[in-house]
Amino acid sequence: MDLGIEGKWALVCAASKGLGKGCAAALAREGVHVVITARGAEVLEATAAELRAFGRGEVRTVAGDITTEAGRSAALAACPQIDILVNNAGGPPPGDFRQWGREEWIKAIDANMLTPIELMKATVDAMAERGFGRVVNITSGAVKAPIDVLGLSNGARSGLTGFVAGLARSRIAASGVTINGLLPGVFDTDRVRTMAATTAQRDGRSVEAIIDARKRGVPAQRLGTADEFGAICAFLCSLHAGYITGQNLLADGGAYPGTF
């Protein structure tokens, strides 16, 4: 299927690895020009080289922290225009809310709620003027099924989800701009493996045993891959997805047990 977005410009945040990289790769394969950001310059450049090897659109890199004003300004300045925005940032650490103070909460809200809102504020009106725009916010399956030890993530990402529910249905909806959430379940990423390592050390088990247990909790009996996540993202960014907005799409291998 031709997604109809060749030649568009995309800003993909936190794209040097994991789900962000999967999204950037899927867009680059479609001939989208991509600007990718991440804090680690070396890994970011290695990812850019992989994307350039597709031989399709232009690939630009911006090393920096997208959760800071300076990082956002640099990323935005690298794009001639932004037709597609993929918001993504690493999730806050797990823990017990009794140990979190104001500083921990503000950091989580800055990264996982206010940063995507600031980037949308900087881009959606220009998208509407051009008559096309796609915003995909990578959040978490925990927005639909909160996880007790991920309270910082639950709170910050749910705040973003509530804000987007209104913005997506504002006047920009009639101007060809869609805004959707893409909610990952358990994917084979560094974050999942780091959390598995923490659990393994605490429980005296191997990392692979923890990963295997996670797989058994998913009806698909496996972890998701970054490539398949990226393909979903690319479809939401396509011309064919123009009638999908204000939605939260769960990609979790069937783990969420609800009907709605």
C-alpha positions as CSV (number, residue, x, y, z in Angstrom):
1,M,0.0,0.0,0.0
2,D,1.3,3.4,-0.9
3,L,0.8,5.6,2.2
4,G,0.8,8.8,0.2
5,I,3.3,10.6,2.4
6,E,6.4,10.5,0.3
7,G,8.2,13.9,0.4
8,K,6.5,15.0,3.7
9,W,8.7,16.1,6.6
10,A,8.5,14.3,10.0
11,L,10.0,15.1,13.4
12,V,10.4,11.9,15.3
13,C,11.5,12.3,19.0
14,A,13.7,9.9,20.9
15,A,14.3,8.0,17.7
16,S,17.8,6.6,18.1
17,K,16.5,3.2,19.3
18,G,13.4,1.3,20.4
19,L,9.9,2.3,19.4
20,G,11.0,5.8,18.2
21,K,13.5,4.2,15.9
22,G,10.9,1.8,14.6
23,C,8.6,4.8,13.7
24,A,11.4,6.7,12.1
25,A,12.4,3.7,10.0
26,A,8.9,3.0,8.8
27,L,8.4,6.6,7.7
28,A,11.8,6.8,6.0
29,R,11.0,3.6,4.0
30,E,7.9,5.5,2.7
31,G,10.1,8.3,1.4
32,V,9.4,10.7,4.2
33,H,12.2,13.2,5.1
34,V,12.9,12.6,8.8
35,V,14.5,14.7,11.5
36,I,15.4,12.4,14.4
37,T,16.3,13.4,17.9
38,A,17.9,11.7,20.9
39,R,20.3,12.6,23.7
40,G,23.1,10.2,22.6
41,A,24.8,11.6,19.5
42,E,26.8,8.4,18.7
43,V,23.8,6.1,18.7
44,L,21.7,8.7,16.9
45,E,24.2,9.0,14.0
46,A,24.3,5.2,13.7
47,T,20.6,5.1,13.4
48,A,20.6,7.9,10.8
49,A,23.1,5.9,8.7
50,E,20.7,2.9,8.8
51,L,17.8,5.1,7.6
52,R,19.9,6.7,4.9
53,A,20.7,3.3,3.5
54,F,17.0,3.0,2.5
55,G,17.8,5.5,-0.2
56,R,14.5,7.4,0.1
57,G,14.0,10.6,2.0
58,E,16.5,13.0,3.6
59,V,17.6,12.2,7.2
60,R,18.7,14.9,9.6
61,T,19.8,14.4,13.2
62,V,19.5,16.7,16.3
63,A,21.3,15.5,19.4
64,G,19.8,16.9,22.5
65,D,17.1,16.5,25.2
66,I,13.7,17.0,23.7
67,T,12.2,17.5,27.2
68,T,14.1,20.9,27.4
69,E,13.3,24.1,25.7
70,A,16.7,24.2,24.0
71,G,16.3,20.6,22.8
72,R,12.8,21.4,21.3
73,S,14.0,24.6,19.7
74,A,16.9,22.8,18.0
75,A,14.7,20.0,16.7
76,L,12.1,22.4,15.3
77,A,14.8,24.5,13.7
78,A,16.1,21.5,11.8
79,C,12.8,21.0,9.9
80,P,11.9,23.1,6.9
81,Q,8.3,22.3,7.9
82,I,6.7,19.6,10.0
83,D,3.9,17.6,8.4
84,I,4.2,14.7,10.8
85,L,5.1,14.8,14.5
86,V,5.8,11.7,16.5
87,N,6.1,12.6,20.2
88,N,8.1,10.2,22.3
89,A,10.2,10.4,25.4
90,G,11.5,7.9,27.8
91,G,9.1,6.9,30.6
92,P,9.8,7.8,34.2
93,P,11.1,5.2,36.6
94,P,8.9,2.7,38.4
95,G,8.5,3.0,42.2
96,D,6.3,3.6,45.2
97,F,4.4,6.9,45.1
98,R,5.3,7.4,48.8
99,Q,8.9,8.0,47.8
100,W,8.1,10.6,45.1
101,G,8.2,14.3,45.9
102,R,7.3,17.3,43.8
103,E,10.6,17.1,41.9
104,E,9.9,13.6,40.6
105,W,6.4,14.5,39.6
106,I,7.4,17.7,37.7
107,K,10.1,15.8,35.9
108,A,7.6,13.2,34.7
109,I,5.0,15.8,33.7
110,D,7.6,17.9,31.9
111,A,8.8,14.9,29.8
112,N,5.6,13.0,29.2
113,M,2.9,15.6,29.1
114,L,4.2,19.2,28.7
115,T,6.9,18.4,26.1
116,P,4.5,16.9,23.6
117,I,2.0,19.7,24.3
118,E,4.7,22.3,23.5
119,L,5.7,20.5,20.3
120,M,2.0,20.4,19.2
121,K,1.6,24.1,20.1
122,A,4.6,24.8,17.8
123,T,3.3,22.8,14.8
124,V,-0.4,22.1,14.5
125,D,-1.6,25.5,13.4
126,A,0.9,25.5,10.5
127,M,-0.2,22.0,9.6
128,A,-3.8,23.2,9.5
129,E,-2.9,26.1,7.3
130,R,-1.3,23.7,4.8
131,G,-4.3,21.3,5.0
132,F,-2.4,18.3,6.2
133,G,-0.9,17.2,9.5
134,R,-0.4,14.0,11.5
135,V,0.5,13.9,15.2
136,V,1.2,10.5,16.9
137,N,1.8,10.6,20.6
138,I,3.6,7.4,21.9
139,T,2.2,6.9,25.4
140,S,1.7,3.6,27.1
141,G,-0.8,0.7,27.5
142,A,-0.9,1.8,31.1
143,V,-3.1,4.7,30.1
144,K,-5.9,2.2,29.6
145,A,-4.8,-0.3,32.3
146,P,-2.7,1.5,34.9
147,I,0.2,-0.4,36.5
148,D,0.7,0.3,40.2
149,V,4.5,0.8,40.1
150,L,4.3,3.1,37.1
151,G,2.4,5.9,38.9
152,L,4.5,8.7,37.5
153,S,3.9,7.4,33.9
154,N,0.2,6.7,34.6
155,G,-0.4,10.3,35.8
156,A,1.6,12.2,33.3
157,R,0.5,10.2,30.2
158,S,-3.1,10.2,31.3
159,G,-2.9,14.0,31.5
160,L,-1.6,14.2,28.0
161,T,-4.3,11.9,26.8
162,G,-7.0,14.0,28.3
163,F,-5.6,17.2,26.8
164,V,-5.4,15.6,23.3
165,A,-9.0,14.4,23.5
166,G,-10.0,18.1,23.4
167,L,-7.4,19.4,21.0
168,A,-7.9,16.7,18.4
169,R,-11.6,17.6,18.2
170,S,-11.0,21.4,17.9
171,R,-11.2,23.4,14.7
172,I,-8.0,21.8,13.4
173,A,-9.9,18.5,12.8
174,A,-11.6,20.1,9.9
175,S,-8.3,21.2,8.4
176,G,-6.8,17.8,7.7
177,V,-4.9,17.5,11.0
178,T,-5.2,14.3,13.1
179,I,-3.9,13.6,16.6
180,N,-3.8,10.1,18.0
181,G,-2.2,8.2,20.8
182,L,-0.3,5.0,20.1
183,L,-0.2,2.9,23.2
184,P,2.4,0.1,23.4
185,G,2.1,-2.9,25.6
186,V,5.2,-5.0,26.2
187,F,7.8,-4.5,23.4
188,D,11.3,-5.8,23.1
189,T,13.0,-2.6,24.0
190,D,15.9,-1.5,26.2
191,R,13.5,-0.1,28.7
192,V,11.6,-3.4,29.1
193,R,14.9,-5.3,29.5
194,T,16.2,-2.8,32.0
195,M,13.1,-3.1,34.1
196,A,13.4,-6.9,33.8
197,A,17.0,-6.7,35.0
198,T,15.9,-4.7,38.1
199,T,13.2,-7.3,38.8
200,A,15.6,-10.2,38.2
201,Q,18.1,-8.7,40.7
202,R,15.4,-8.1,43.3
203,D,13.9,-11.6,43.0
204,G,17.0,-13.6,42.4
205,R,16.0,-14.8,39.0
206,S,17.4,-14.5,35.5
207,V,16.5,-11.7,33.1
208,E,15.3,-14.2,30.5
209,A,13.0,-15.8,33.1
210,I,11.4,-12.5,33.8
211,I,11.1,-11.8,30.0
212,D,9.5,-15.3,29.5
213,A,7.0,-14.5,32.3
214,R,6.1,-11.3,30.5
215,K,5.5,-13.2,27.3
216,R,3.2,-15.7,29.0
217,G,1.1,-12.8,30.2
218,V,0.4,-11.7,26.5
219,P,-2.1,-13.7,24.5
220,A,0.2,-13.5,21.5
221,Q,2.8,-15.2,23.7
222,R,5.6,-12.9,22.6
223,L,6.9,-9.4,22.9
224,G,6.2,-6.8,20.2
225,T,8.8,-5.6,17.8
226,A,9.8,-2.0,17.0
227,D,9.3,-2.6,13.3
228,E,5.6,-3.6,13.7
229,F,5.0,-0.7,16.0
230,G,6.6,1.6,13.5
231,A,4.3,0.2,10.7
232,I,1.2,1.1,12.8
233,C,2.6,4.6,13.4
234,A,3.3,5.0,9.7
235,F,-0.3,4.1,8.8
236,L,-1.7,6.6,11.3
237,C,0.5,9.2,9.5
238,S,-0.7,8.2,6.1
239,L,-3.3,9.8,3.8
240,H,-5.5,6.8,4.4
241,A,-5.9,7.6,8.1
242,G,-7.4,11.0,7.7
243,Y,-10.7,10.0,9.3
244,I,-9.0,8.7,12.5
245,T,-8.4,11.3,15.1
246,G,-8.7,11.7,18.9
247,Q,-8.2,7.9,19.3
248,N,-5.9,5.8,21.5
249,L,-4.8,2.7,19.7
250,L,-3.5,-0.1,21.8
251,A,-0.8,-2.4,20.5
252,D,-0.3,-5.0,23.1
253,G,-0.8,-8.5,21.7
254,G,-4.2,-8.8,23.3
255,A,-3.0,-8.2,26.8
256,Y,-5.7,-5.6,27.7
257,P,-8.7,-7.7,28.8
258,G,-11.5,-5.1,28.3
259,T,-13.9,-4.7,25.4
260,F,-13.6,-0.9,25.3
